[in-house]
């Protein structure tokens, strides 16, 4: 009788362990991939460092005055361009997507970058005028009037026309980031494939889950991630 009870208990334990193991296998290989990814995601391209370095290089050519990269930190901050990713899940671990650079976000970033460029330029211009013995006003309005008189256009237009390009063109970014294609999820790695229109055809990118974000794997050499927008932000 005791042997029968032991065998019964052992059988029940073995059955429970097998069921638990099967559950873990399911959670690892299936449940982790069975996330509904449908919706809108957004990433931000940080243009701050690039814009600062390019503007600094140009401003350092102003004779008789000096400016450093640390000085540029007070003018240029949080210059970002948004890239949206719309995904539609068609299977438990696959779907389609459409990705694009937002033109309105690009325009806002460009405007902010050149406004900061103008502010730094006006400070250096005022210093240069004082060094040259200029005794008139060097407030923003007076400096803007001097630039208009000298170049026939506002300072912002002058820097955009005759100065360096602080950002890649919208067309360049669209060529690199815009596109549509398919994605698959396996073992918590999302792989998306699409045709960028560049020589070489198809492009593939791999992302991992980190908290609630999709983070581009470091093998690409870029720090880039998408965060999911709440429904109220997509309406």
C-alpha positions in Angstrom: 0.0 0.0 0.0 2.8 2.4 1.0 4.6 1.6 -2.3 1.5 2.4 -4.3 1.1 5.7 -2.5 4.8 6.6 -3.2 4.4 5.7 -6.9 1.2 7.8 -7.1 2.9 10.8 -5.5 6.0 10.4 -7.7 3.7 10.2 -10.8 1.9 13.3 -9.8 5.1 15.2 -9.1 6.5 14.1 -12.4 3.3 15.2 -14.2 3.4 18.6 -12.4 7.1 19.1 -13.3 6.5 18.2 -16.9 3.5 20.6 -17.1 5.5 23.4 -15.5 8.4 22.8 -17.9 6.1 22.9 -20.9 4.7 26.2 -19.6 8.1 27.7 -19.3 9.0 26.5 -22.9 5.7 28.1 -24.1 6.4 31.4 -22.3 9.9 31.6 -23.7 9.3 30.6 -27.3 5.8 31.7 -27.9 4.3 34.1 -25.3 7.3 36.5 -25.4 6.8 36.9 -29.1 3.1 37.1 -29.0 2.9 40.9 -28.3 0.6 43.0 -30.3 2.9 45.6 -31.9 0.2 47.3 -33.9 0.2 51.1 -33.5 2.4 54.1 -33.8 6.0 54.2 -32.5 8.4 57.2 -32.5 12.1 57.7 -32.5 14.1 60.9 -32.1 17.3 61.6 -34.2 19.5 63.8 -32.0 21.1 66.4 -34.2 22.5 68.6 -31.4 26.2 67.5 -31.5 26.4 67.6 -35.3 24.9 71.1 -35.4 27.1 72.4 -32.6 30.3 71.2 -34.3 29.4 72.5 -37.7 28.3 75.9 -36.3 31.4 76.1 -34.1 33.7 75.5 -37.1 32.2 78.4 -39.0 32.1 80.8 -36.0 35.7 80.2 -35.2 36.6 81.9 -38.5 35.3 85.2 -37.2 38.5 87.2 -36.7 39.6 88.4 -33.3 37.1 86.5 -31.2 37.0 83.0 -29.7 34.3 80.4 -28.9 34.5 76.8 -27.8 32.3 73.8 -28.0 31.4 74.3 -24.4 30.2 77.8 -25.2 28.0 76.3 -27.9 26.3 74.1 -25.3 24.4 77.2 -24.0 23.0 77.9 -27.4 22.2 74.5 -28.9 20.2 71.9 -26.9 17.7 69.2 -27.6 17.8 69.5 -31.4 15.8 66.4 -32.4 13.9 65.1 -35.5 11.1 62.6 -35.1 10.8 59.4 -37.1 7.5 57.6 -36.9 7.0 53.8 -37.2 3.5 52.5 -37.9 3.2 48.7 -37.4 0.3 46.4 -38.1 0.6 42.9 -36.7 -0.7 40.3 -39.1 0.4 37.1 -37.2 1.4 36.3 -33.6 5.1 37.1 -34.5 5.0 39.0 -37.8 3.5 42.0 -39.5 4.1 45.0 -41.8 5.3 48.5 -41.1 5.7 52.0 -42.6 8.4 54.3 -41.4 8.9 58.0 -42.2 10.7 61.2 -41.1 8.2 63.9 -40.1 8.8 66.9 -42.3 7.2 69.3 -39.7 9.6 67.9 -37.1 12.5 68.5 -39.4 11.4 72.1 -40.1 11.1 72.8 -36.3 14.5 71.3 -35.6 16.1 73.3 -38.4 14.5 76.5 -37.2 15.7 76.0 -33.7 19.2 75.2 -34.9 19.5 78.4 -36.9 17.9 80.5 -34.2 20.7 79.3 -31.8 23.2 79.8 -34.6 22.1 83.4 -34.9 22.3 84.0 -31.2 25.9 82.8 -31.0 26.8 84.8 -34.2 25.3 88.0 -32.7 27.3 87.7 -29.5 30.6 87.3 -31.5 29.6 90.1 -33.9 29.1 92.4 -30.9 32.5 91.5 -29.5 34.1 92.1 -32.9 32.4 95.5 -33.3 33.6 96.6 -29.8 37.2 95.5 -30.6 37.0 97.6 -33.8 36.0 100.7 -31.8 32.3 100.7 -32.6 30.4 102.8 -30.0 26.8 102.3 -31.2 24.2 99.9 -29.7 24.9 96.2 -29.9 21.6 94.9 -28.7 19.8 92.3 -30.8 17.7 94.8 -32.7 20.7 97.0 -33.6 22.8 94.0 -34.7 19.9 92.7 -36.8 19.7 96.1 -38.5 23.4 96.2 -39.2 23.3 92.7 -40.7 20.3 93.7 -42.8 22.1 96.9 -44.0 25.3 95.0 -44.8 24.0 91.8 -46.4 20.5 92.8 -47.4 18.8 90.1 -45.5 18.1 89.1 -41.8 20.8 87.3 -39.9 18.9 84.0 -40.0 18.6 84.1 -43.8 22.2 85.1 -44.2 23.4 82.2 -42.1 21.1 79.8 -43.9 22.2 81.1 -47.3 25.9 81.8 -46.8 26.7 79.7 -43.8 27.1 75.9 -43.4 24.3 73.4 -43.5 23.8 72.5 -39.8 21.6 69.4 -40.6 21.5 66.8 -43.3 18.8 67.6 -45.9 15.3 66.3 -45.4 15.8 64.3 -48.6 18.9 62.6 -47.2 17.1 61.6 -44.0 14.1 60.4 -46.0 16.3 58.3 -48.2 17.8 56.6 -45.1 14.8 56.2 -42.8 11.6 56.3 -45.0 10.3 52.9 -46.2 7.9 50.1 -45.7 8.3 46.4 -45.3 7.8 43.4 -43.0 9.0 42.4 -39.6 9.3 39.2 -37.6 9.8 38.6 -33.9 11.8 35.6 -32.6 13.2 35.2 -29.1 12.5 38.9 -28.2 14.4 40.1 -31.2 12.5 42.1 -33.8 13.9 42.1 -37.4 12.5 44.5 -39.9 13.3 44.4 -43.6 12.6 47.0 -46.2 13.8 48.6 -49.4 15.4 52.0 -48.8 15.8 52.8 -52.4 19.6 52.9 -51.9 22.1 50.9 -54.0 22.1 47.4 -52.5 18.4 47.0 -52.2 16.9 45.5 -49.1 18.0 46.7 -45.6 17.6 44.7 -42.4 17.7 46.0 -38.8 17.5 44.1 -35.6 15.9 45.4 -32.4 15.8 44.1 -28.9 13.2 44.8 -26.2 14.4 47.1 -23.4 11.6 48.0 -21.0 8.8 49.2 -23.3 11.2 50.3 -26.1 12.6 48.8 -29.3 16.3 49.4 -29.2 18.5 49.0 -32.3 21.2 46.5 -31.7 24.6 48.0 -31.1 26.1 46.0 -34.0 24.8 48.9 -36.2 27.0 51.4 -34.4 24.1 53.7 -33.7 22.1 54.5 -30.6 18.5 54.5 -31.8 15.3 53.3 -30.3 11.5 53.6 -30.8 9.1 54.2 -28.0 5.4 53.3 -28.3 3.0 56.2 -28.4 0.0 56.0 -26.1 -3.3 55.9 -28.0 -4.2 59.5 -27.0 -1.0 60.8 -28.6 -1.9 59.1 -31.9 -5.3 60.5 -32.2 
